[in-house]
């Protein structure tokens, strides 16, 4: 009888230990949602998702003692995924707009950007946003470029899940222009001959990481880690790595 009781006790202890380990593993993992179609912030290289946001998020996860898991999805699906607890936070070159603040909390800003217009080199008609009236204009679905383009009178809007698809259609002259964030726009123009960026900036905006409104603890942890990374020079190192071509 004593032997049976001993075996039962050992079994219970092992079960508790296993459950404890699993719980620990679950608590140390943090899931990041992104859209890996936005170089140099997030993109795929040799099958891996990398970029400024991804390296910054990795550094943050180390600072707060969490293991980072990255989930790639459509940009317009990121906030719904956060709200349904499929991811813990978003790092995707996302502008901290008042409209988005209704659904998520944003960290401190980590990058300043703007919306710009890309056209073909041989396009002499379009010189600014006022010339986009009635034109075919491409945007990435759910972005601030999408929002800005909707303000243009009689615009024929074409929305893409990936900005690259819009850039290719612009090169093939299926659309007249595309509105994108300034740094990805510069990256696409460098990589694709025959395109140019107009001098006009349509907006001034701040990128931030998004966290569920129910997770104030994580918001404070990320903000604290960002502050440390700025102070210890790691942020500057990553900035120079990805934006030295500006």
Secondary structure as GFF3:
##gff-version 3
##sequence-region A 1 246
A	DSSP	alpha_helix	2	28	.	.	.	ID=ss1
A	DSSP	beta_strand	29	34	.	.	.	ID=ss2
A	DSSP	beta_strand	43	45	.	.	.	ID=ss3
A	DSSP	beta_strand	48	50	.	.	.	ID=ss4
A	DSSP	alpha_helix	52	63	.	.	.	ID=ss5
A	DSSP	beta_strand	67	72	.	.	.	ID=ss6
A	DSSP	three_ten_helix	75	77	.	.	.	ID=ss7
A	DSSP	alpha_helix	78	83	.	.	.	ID=ss8
A	DSSP	beta_strand	89	90	.	.	.	ID=ss9
A	DSSP	alpha_helix	98	101	.	.	.	ID=ss10
A	DSSP	beta_strand	105	106	.	.	.	ID=ss11
A	DSSP	beta_strand	111	113	.	.	.	ID=ss12
A	DSSP	beta_strand	115	120	.	.	.	ID=ss13
A	DSSP	three_ten_helix	129	132	.	.	.	ID=ss14
A	DSSP	beta_strand	136	140	.	.	.	ID=ss15
A	DSSP	alpha_helix	144	149	.	.	.	ID=ss16
A	DSSP	beta_strand	156	160	.	.	.	ID=ss17
A	DSSP	alpha_helix	163	171	.	.	.	ID=ss18
A	DSSP	beta_strand	177	181	.	.	.	ID=ss19
A	DSSP	alpha_helix	182	191	.	.	.	ID=ss20
A	DSSP	beta_strand	195	197	.	.	.	ID=ss21
A	DSSP	beta_strand	205	207	.	.	.	ID=ss22
A	DSSP	beta_strand	210	211	.	.	.	ID=ss23
A	DSSP	alpha_helix	216	231	.	.	.	ID=ss24
A	DSSP	alpha_helix	234	243	.	.	.	ID=ss25
###
